[in-house]
């Protein structure tokens, strides 16, 4: 079974059926043989950005959560092992949300589905 942690923009594009999401990625997300996980960090990032006016969603947050659950996407909490993996990360990426996603992927041995090239600086598998 392939295990994927999806980046925040991937979740948003998937939920909004955005054309920026490549078909090959959408197929992976919809394949029931794959374990797809979204971090609570991504949901927190979305709420913060919506709250400060940096992001407008096409659907309300509760519909986004229903979409996550109806697609068998797991919500990954922040665990102590993620914080342990976060601490030694080099400061190549300044975004604390993305750095925590990287730490979670490292700690849980997930590949990250992301368009963000800077993730490849870290010792984490990326898919795009």
Secondary structure by P-SEA (a helix, b strand, c coil): cbbbbbcaaaaaaaaaccccccaaaaaaaaccccbbbbbaaaaaaaaaaaaaccccccccaaaaaaaaaaacbbbbcccaaaaaaaaacccccccaaaaaaaaaaaaabbbbbccccccccccccccc
